[in-house]
Amino acid sequence: MTSATIIERCHQFANSEPTELNADSLIGFFQLFRPDGAALAGLFDQLDVGDQLHLRLDRLYSATGDDRRPTGGRDAYFVVRRPPAIDSEQATLLGQRWLSRVAKLADTLGDGQLSEALTPLPKFRVLEGRAPKHPKAEPEKSELLKSLQVGGAQLLERIEVGPHATALRPAYYFIACDTMLRDYLMWPLYEAALGEAIADPFEPYFQLWQHGVKYRIFGNDQVDLYLPRQLD
């Protein structure tokens, strides 16, 4: 099956007729199946890992639910509006598990820069409330942040897995404009191609995400995890 065939099949599921059959034509594809994604059943029937891909999408739809905003209108992306509570110890353990697994995968795939940036593992600090924005100017970013934003975002592209990944990467990315969430949802495609047992690096990140936790990095030896403020 070619990328064009996969993209055409997706448009058939969405009942849409694109002017061009390219990967960018699928941006916003998964948003069309909210709130529960039920109409996506069967999309990945041709794949051995199809059930696993659907299971992860089910978790996504379950965590975000309806796309209607409380103040009116609809979300352009998937947003967790009612995250379940998580304590600082749980968040720290998930953060450590996430980045230690990313470091191991980077080492396995030959990304020495990312592996080195995560060795030793940075400390984690847990805070509560609205997370500040990462700096946008490159000179203001720490090496750890740049390594994760660039190397981490491109890590799975080092694995050749065929046309499904190529065709669907933009659609998965624009679920929330989050590379780590994208790679969690697509991990079954890549795991099958690795040929060795590697623990899913992105599953701990998804757990943090579905609890509304955001990470921020402003130095090379610490990661801040911001928990949503819990209202009494």
Residue pairs with C-beta under 8 A, 6 or more apart in sequence:
1 46
1 163
1 164
2 163
3 23
3 163
3 166
3 167
4 21
5 163
6 163
6 164
6 167
6 168
7 18
7 21
7 22
7 23
7 25
7 26
7 167
8 21
9 43
10 26
10 29
10 43
10 167
10 168
10 171
11 17
11 18
11 21
11 25
11 26
13 39
13 40
13 43
14 29
14 32
14 33
16 32
18 25
19 25
23 166
23 167
23 168
23 169
23 170
23 171
24 170
26 167
26 168
26 170
26 171
27 170
27 171
27 174
28 171
28 174
29 171
30 37
30 40
30 57
30 60
30 78
30 171
30 172
30 175
31 67
31 76
31 77
31 78
31 175
33 39
33 40
33 61
34 61
34 64
34 66
34 67
35 61
35 64
35 65
35 66
35 67
36 61
36 62
37 57
37 58
37 60
37 61
40 54
40 57
41 54
43 50
43 54
44 50
44 51
44 53
44 54
44 164
47 53
47 164
47 189
48 192
49 188
49 189
49 191
49 192
52 188
53 185
53 186
53 188
53 189
56 184
56 185
56 187
56 188
57 185
59 206
59 210
60 78
60 175
60 181
60 185
63 80
63 209
63 210
64 78
64 79
64 80
64 81
65 81
65 82
67 74
67 75
67 78
67 79
68 74
68 75
69 75
70 81
77 174
77 175
77 176
77 177
78 175
78 176
79 176
80 209
80 210
80 211
80 212
83 210
83 211
83 212
83 213
83 228
84 210
84 211
85 211
85 230
86 208
86 211
86 213
86 227
88 126
88 227
91 124
91 126
91 208
91 211
91 213
91 225
91 227
92 124
92 126
92 225
94 204
94 205
94 207
94 208
94 213
95 124
95 204
95 208
95 215
95 223
95 225
96 121
96 124
97 204
98 201
98 202
98 204
98 205
98 208
99 118
99 121
99 122
99 223
100 118
100 121
101 198
101 199
101 200
101 201
101 204
102 114
102 118
102 148
102 152
102 155
102 201
103 114
103 115
103 118
103 119
103 121
104 198
104 199
104 201
105 155
105 198
105 201
106 112
106 114
106 115
106 118
106 151
106 152
106 155
107 115
108 194
108 196
108 198
109 155
109 158
109 159
110 158
111 151
111 155
111 158
113 147
113 151
114 147
114 148
114 151
114 152
114 155
117 143
117 144
117 147
117 148
117 151
117 220
118 144
118 147
118 148
122 144
122 217
122 220
122 221
122 222
122 223
123 221
123 222
123 223
124 222
124 223
124 224
124 225
125 222
125 223
125 224
125 225
126 224
126 225
126 227
127 224
127 225
127 226
127 227
128 226
128 227
128 228
128 229
128 230
129 226
129 227
129 229
130 226
130 229
131 214
131 216
131 224
131 226
132 216
134 141
134 145
134 216
134 217
134 218
135 141
135 218
138 146
141 149
142 217
142 218
142 219
142 220
143 220
144 217
144 219
144 220
144 221
144 223
145 217
145 218
148 217
152 179
152 180
153 179
155 183
156 165
156 183
156 186
156 187
156 190
159 190
159 193
159 194
160 193
161 189
161 190
161 192
161 193
162 189
164 189
165 186
165 189
165 190
168 186
169 182
169 186
172 182
172 185
172 186
173 179
173 182
175 181
175 182
175 185
178 209
180 202
180 205
180 209
181 202
181 205
181 206
181 209
183 190
183 201
183 202
184 200
184 202
184 203
184 205
184 206
187 200
187 201
187 202
187 203
191 198
191 200
208 215
208 225
211 227
211 228
212 227
212 228
213 225
213 226
213 227
213 228
214 225
214 226
215 223
215 224
215 225
215 226
216 223
216 224
216 226
217 223
217 224
218 224
